[in-house]
Amino acid sequence: MRTAVKWSKTFLTVLGTWVILLLAVALPGLLPARWQYYIYSPASVGLWMIAMIVAPILVCWKLRHWIRTY
């Protein structure tokens, strides 16, 4: 049971991080069209894709005490 709680907390942490990153890439769509080129430039999309991999690891490391508690 304890392992299932740890895995579920880890899953929720990763899922929450991905939702925040998806909102961060979707919300600039509400800005004027002339700004969207700079926000959705190849460099920023590349950094966003790297963040989708690296950010959940960093968030899980930061919240490791909460994940380990039962």
DOLO-669554 format. One record per residue: x, y, z of N, C-alpha, C, O in turn; residue in one letter. Coordinates in steps of 0.05 Angstrom, whole numbers, plus 5000, padded with zeros to 4 digits. Atoms other than C-alpha are relative to their C-alpha. Example, Ala and Ser with C-alpha at 12.3 -4.5 7.8 and 13.67 -1.06 7.14 Angstrom:
<sites>
501849765000524649105156501850245000503950245013A/498449764999527349795143498550225014499550445018S/
</sites>
This chain:
<sites>
501649765000500050005000501750255000501150454986M/498349774998505650485017501350064973501650294966R/498849965027508950374949497950124981498650294965T/502149895018502350514914499550305006499050454987A/500449724993501651174952502350174988501950384978V/497749855011508751384932499750034969500350244958K/500349985029507451214859497750184992498050334972W/502349825008500751574858500850295005500050474989S/499149724995503852204889502050084978501950314969K/498149935022509552174838498550054974499150234960T/501649975024504452084782498550275000498550414980F/501449744998500352674806501950244998501150444986L/498149785002506553104812500950044971501050264962T/499249985028508752944741497750104983498150284966V/502349915015501753034714499450305005498850454986L/500449724994500953704750502150184987501450394977G/497949855013507653944723499450024970499750244958T/500649995028505653754652497650184994497650324973W/502449835004498854104659500950305001500050464984V/499149724998502354744681501750084976501450304965I/498449955024507354694623498250024975498750194958L/501849985023501654574574498450275000498050394979L/501349744998497955184600501950234992501150434980L/498149795006504355594594500550024970501150244960A/499649995029504855414520497450074986497450164963V/502649955013497355484506499050285005497750404987A/501249744993495656134541501150234983499650424978L/499149785017500156584497498450014974498650214960P/501749995023495356404441497950215001496750294981G/502049784996490756934470501250274995499850474993L/498649745006495957474456499650084971498749914955L/500349925028495857884392501849834982503849724990P/498650175019498257524329502950084996504649904991A/497349925005504557934322501949915022504349895017R/498350104978507157694390500449704998502449595009W/499950295000505856964375502549894986503549674993Q/497550095013511956904329502249985020503849795020Y/497950004981516557074386499649795022501549675032Y/500650194979513056634436500249714990501249535004I/499950275011512456034390502349974980502149824961Y/497650035018519356114358501249725004500649595025S/498850274997523255474346501749975025501749755037P/498450024975527955634404498249965025498949805042A/501750034976522355724454498549735001498049625022S/501350265001518755094431502049785007501349595021V/497950194992525354714437500550005030500749795043G/499749984971526254974508497649885015497949765036L/502450114988519054794524500149694999499349565019W/499850295002520254084499502049885020501549675032M/498050094980526454014543498850035028499249865045I/501349964974522454294601498049785006497649705029A/501950224996517253744591501349755011500149595024M/498550234990522653234606501450075027501349905045I/498449944977526853594658498350105024498950035047V/501649884978521553974699498849795019498949835043A/501150204981517953354727502149885018501549825042P/497950124983524553074752500750205022501150125045I/499349794980526253734787497850035020498350075044L/502349974981519253794817499849765018499349805042V/500050244983519453074842502350015021501949935044C/497849974981526253214873499450215021500050165045W/500649794980523753854906497849905019497949985043K/502250104983517453504933500549725011498649585019L/499450284992521052854952499149945029498449715035R/500950054973519352945026497049955002496149785017H/502950045001511953005011499349734987497449604996W/500650255014512152414964500649765018499249565017I/499350224983515551975016498249975025498149755036R/501750024977510652135072497549854993496549864971T/502350175005504751675080497550135011495450015009Y/
</sites>
